Amino acid sequence: MDGTETRQRRPEELGLPPALSTGRLPAASEDGPLTVPESQRVTSKLLGTELSKETALSIGFQVTVPFMFAGLGLSGAGILLNYFQHWPVFVEVKDLLTLVPPLVGLKGNLEMTLASRLSTAANTGQIDDPREQHRVINSNLALIQVQATVVGLLAALVALLLGAASRGELDFAKVELLCASSVITAFLAALALDSRFLTPVVCIGFMALTPVWVLIAKQNPPIMKILKFGWFPIILAMVISSFGGLILNKTISKEPYKGMAIFTPIICGVGGNLVAIQTSRISTYLHMWSTPGVLPLWMKKFWPNPCSTFCTSEINSMSARVLLFLVIPGHLIFFYVIYLVEGPSVPNSKIFVAFYLLAGLIQVTILLYLAEVMTRLTWHQSLDPDSHCIPYLTGVGDLLGTGLLALCFLISWLLRSEAELDGISELASGPS
């Protein structure tokens, strides 16, 4: 059957899962990796003409341009963060730096899950009707407004708690500022640092709009189900990203980590963007060729061999290779752009560049494999991978990226210090 027949036959089947399960994901058994029971497998289907024509080259053409534009935007974000870290508000309220990764990650999570849901809906024929398009798009936009407001405020509280745990004290005087910052961004809130009136108004005002967004989201029952049951992935992803923010907060002002502010948005954003693309592709693939709760025969293992994720001729493996191939060239281009703008403030030793590229490659490799695993697990539980996988993966990507980046700076500094000591020793032992 061709792609057109599939779209006409299954539009009502291929929406979001009819019911979002809250059950636990299956764990590995003592005998080895879990596999799907024979009764729950579906037989192979011939892929449609449109899918079978997709090649590595066509995937690369589709991905490269938006990837490069996104990377340039991330480079600009890093340059801005490097500049704003010296503002009085960031110096006085250290927890604002802890907020950066979870807030950037939250924004990315909401936008990427929105794009992934709409992409799946478009590819499965759910929004072919113009009236349905408006209903689906409006309800999705209202959903992410509610999630952004609520989780943004929670991010401020998590940042406060992490800061209190690391310093041994909780600064209640900064609660209002952090909450306002997490809703309207830290930069706008910085203008209201000395205002005891504006920050509570901002928090209350945005919270008061929440019922309006809920009413709009109720137009679409599947979106309403996400609004009721889809909070855990977003909140957990925010908590995971907050630990990355804590790493940034503890390292950004120290000499060995000079330049950390510039590269943090880039390495976190690149990893998150690439894994979101792969997750969305796998999710759409499952929506088109299977039903929630039932894995295709060729995806029967919950824990696939990593080689099968990157080294087979299957379409998802092919796209994983393309995305992995973009990592090093992309990071080199973004590094060069930052070096042209920032100049000497950017560490440019060969050792640092090599470790930085290796860190980016390790991060994306881990994330792409986890994307393959998590989409299978969530689909088997009748959960929608578009809404349940991307937040976890981007949160892990933020933590991995920030941790690996800090390690790069530390190793580079240690090697540079050792080389300087060796040079001093040679001079001291030379002829007098």
N, C-alpha and C positions, 0 to 999 in steps of 0.2 A: 504494500500500500504506500502511497506517496504521502508527503508532508501535509498536503491540502486535505486529503481524506481524514487524516488523523485529527487535524484541527476541527473539522466539522463534526466528527463523531464524538469527541471527548471534551468539549469545552466545559460542560457542567461537572465532569469528573475531575478535571485537572485544576481546580481552584486550590485554595488553601485547604488543609486537611479538614474533614468534616467535624472532627472533634480534636482538641488539643489535649494530648495525654499528659498527665503529670507524673507518670510512673518513672521509676528509676531506670537508668540505662543498664543493660545487661553487662555483667562483669565476665572476665575471662574464666574459663573453667580450668580445673586442675589438669585436664587431659590436653590442653593446648588451646589455640585460638577458637573462639566461638564461630560457628557457622549457622546460617539460617536453616531451620528445619525444612525438610523436603516438602512438607505440606504448605509452607509459606513462600515457596519460590514460584516465580513465573518463568515460563519458557521464553527463549530468545525470540525477539521480533526483528524483522528486517528493518533497518533504519531507513528513514525517509530520504528522498533524493537530496533535499537541502542539506541535511546533516552529513550524508556520505560524501558530499562534494567539498566539505570543509577540510582545508589542509593547514599545515603548520604556517605556511606563508600567508594564507588568508587570515588566520588568527593573529599572526604578528602584525599585519597591516591594521587590523581592527584595534589592537591593544596599544600599539606604540605611540600613536599621536596623543590620545588622552593621558597615557602614562607620562609622557614627557611634559605635557602642560601641567599635570598634577605635581610632578617633581619640581618644576620651576616655581609653582606656588608654594610648595613646602620649603624650597630654598629661601624664598622671600620671607616665609614665616620664621625660619631660623635666624635670618639676619635681623628681623624685627625683635625677636626674643633676646638676641644678644645685645641689642640696644636698650630695650626696656628693662632688662634685669638690673640696671643701675639707677632706675627711677627711685625716688624716695619711698614710694608706696611698696615696691618690691623689697627694698632694703629693710623697711620697718616691719612689714608683714611677710615674714619668710614663707608662711603657709600658702601664699599666692603662687609661689613656684611649684609647690606640691600639686596645686590644682591644674597646672598646665597640661600634663599628659592625660589625666582623666577627662578634662573638658574637651581637649582636642579629640581624644578617643571617642567620647560621647557623641560629639558632632559627627565624626566619621561613621560611628555605628549607626546612628539614626538615618543618615543620608544613604549609606550603603545598603542597609536593610530595606529602605524605601525603594531604592533603585533596583535591588534584586527582586523584590516582590512585583514591581511593575514590569520588569523584564520577563519574569516567569508568566505573568498574566498576558503580556503581549504575545509571547511565543506559543502560548497554549490557547489563544483565541478568546480569552475572557473579556477583552476590551475592544473587540471589533466594532461593537455598537457605540456610536458617539455619545449617546446618553449614559451608557454604562461607563465610558471613559471618565466623564466628569464625576460621577458618583464614586468610583474607585479612587480617583486621584484626590478628590476633596477629603474623603474619609481617611486616606493614608496620611495626608498632610496634617490633618487634625490630630491623628494618632501620635505623630512624632512631636507635635507641639506639647501634648500632655506629657509624653515621656521626657522631653527635654527639660520641662519645668520641674517636674518631680525629682528626676534623677540628678539634675543640676544642683538642686538644694541638698540632696543627699551627698553629693560629691564634696560640697563645702564642709559638711559635718565629718565626713571621713578624713578630709585633709586636716581638720582641727584635731581629730583624735590621733592621727598618725604623728602630727607635730607635737602633741602633748606627750605621746608615748616616747618620742625621741628626746624631748627636752625635759620631761618630768613635770611639766606644768601645762595647764589649759588656760589660754588667754580668751576669756569671755568677751573682752572689749572689742575683739575683731570678728565676732560671729556675724554681726550685721553686714560688715563689708564683704566677708567671704561669701555669704549667701547672695548678696547682690551681684558680686563678681561672677558667680557661677551661673547667673541668669542672664545678665546683659553684657558679659565679658569683663575681664579684669581691668581692661584699659578704661572703659567708661566708668566703672566703679571707682577707679583711682581718682577721677575728678571730684568725687564726693567723699573723699577720705575724711574731711573735717566736718561733714554734715551729719548731724544726728537725726535729721528728719528725712532726707531723701532715701537713704538705704532701706529703712523699713517700708517706705512707700513702694519702692521697686519690688521688694519681695511680695508684699501683700497684693500689689497690682497684678503681677504675673500669675500668682496663685488664684486670684479672683477670676481670671480668664479661663482657668482650667475647665469649669463646667461647660463653657461655650464649646470648647474643642471636643469634649465628650459627646455633646449633642450632635455635632457634625459627624463624629466617628460612628455614631449609632446608625447612620444611613446604610452602612455596609456590615452585615452580621459577621462575616469572617474577621473583619478588622476589629469589631467589638470583642470577639473572642481573644484576639491578641491583646487588646487593652485590659482584659480581665486576667489572662493567664500568662502574658508574655513579659512580665516585669523581671523575673529572676535572671534571665540572660543579660539584660541591660545593666542591672544593678551589680551582678557579680563581675561583669566586665569592667565596670567603673571601679570596683574595689581592687581588682587586679591591676588596672592602670594606675591606681593611686600609689601602689608600691613602686612603680616606675617613677612616679612623681617624687616620692620620698628619696629615691636614689639621685634624681636630678637636684633636689633641694640640698642634699648633703655634699654634692660634688661641685656644683656650678661655680662656687666662689673660691675654690681651692686652686692653687697654682698648677698642680699636675693635670688638672682637668680644664685648662683654659681652652675655650672653644666648644665646650660641651653644649652650651645653649644653642649654638648654630646647628649642630648636627643631630640633636635629639629629634626635632620635628621631621627631619628628612628620613632617618633610618626607621623611625616608627611609622611614618606615613607611607613610605615605599612598601614596607612589609605588609601593612594593613590593606593597601590598595590591591596588591597582587593577590593576596589570599582571598580577598572579597570577590575578585573577578573569578577565581577558580571555584570558590564555593557557589557562587551564583550559577556558573555554567553546570556544575554537577547537579545542583538543585533543579534547574530547568530540565536537564536531561532526565532526571527521575520523574518529574511531573509529566513529561511527554511519553515516557516509555514504561511507566509502572503506576501502581496505585499506592497511596500511603499505607505503611505497615508491611509492604511486600517488596523485597529487594529482587532486582533482576538476577537471573541465574549467573551471569558473568560478574556480578558484584556480590557474590554469596558470602564472602569472608568479611567479618567485622574488622579484623586487623590484617589488612593486606600486606604482602611483602613490599617493602619500600621500593624494590626494583620494579614491581608492577605499577607503582605510582608514577614512575618516571621513564621506564624503559620499554614499554609495550607500544603496539600500534593503535591501541584503543584511543578514542577521541579525547577523553579526559586526561590520559597520560600524555598525549601529544600537546595539549594546552599547558600542562604542568611544565613540560620541557621548554616551551616557548617563554613562559613567564619567568622561569629560572634563568634562561638565557639573557633576559633583559636586566637582571640585577646589576652585574658588574658594569656594562656600558652605561646604564642609567646613573649609577652612583658616581662614575667617573665624570660624566657630563655635569651633574649637579655640583660635584666637588670643584670642578673648574670654574663654574659660574660663581660660586661662593668665593673662591680664591681671587677672582677678578674684582669682586666688590669689596671684600674685606681685607685682602692683601696679607700683611704680616701677622694679623691676629688669628689666622688660620694655621694650624699645624700642618706643615707640608712635607715632612720628612718621608722618605720612601718606606721606612718601617711603619709609620703610622698609617699611610695610605694602604699598604699591604694588609695590615691587621683590620683596618676599617672595611675594606672590600671583603675580606674573609668573614668578618662579623655579619655583614649584610647577607652574604651567601648562606651562612649557617642559619640565620634567622628565617629566611624565606624557604629554605629546604625543609626545616622543621614545620613551618606553618602549612606548606602545601601538603605534606604528608598528613598532618593533623586534620586538614580540611577533608581529605579523602575518608579518614576514619570517622570523623564526627558527622559528616553528611549521611553515612551509612547507618550509624547508630541512631541518629535522630529520625531518619526516615523509617527505620524499623519500628520505632516507637510511635509512629503516626504523627510526628512533629514536623513542622515546616522548617527545612534547613535555612530558608531565606531569613527567618526571624530568630532562629535559635542557634545557628552556628556562627554567623558573622560576628556577633558581639563577643562571644568567647574568644574567637580566633584573633580579633583585633586587640582585645585586652591582653592576651598572651603575647601578641606581637609587640605591644608597647613595653611590656615588662622585659621581654627578651631583648628588644632593641636597645632600651636604656641601659640594661645590665651589661650587654656585650659592648656597647659603646664606652661605658665607663671603664671596662676592662681593657679596651684598646688604648685609651688615654693612659691608664696606669702602666701597662706593659711598655708603651712607647716612652713614657717618662723614666721608668726604671732603666731601660736599655740606654737611653740618652745620658742619664746620670752616671751609669757605669762607664760609658765611653768617655765622659768628661773626667771621671776619676782616673781612668787609665791614662788619659792624656796628661793630667797633672803629675801622675806618678812617673811617667817617662821623662817629663821635664825636670822633675826633682832629682831623678837618678842620672841625669845627663852630666857631661863634663862641666866642672865649675870653671 
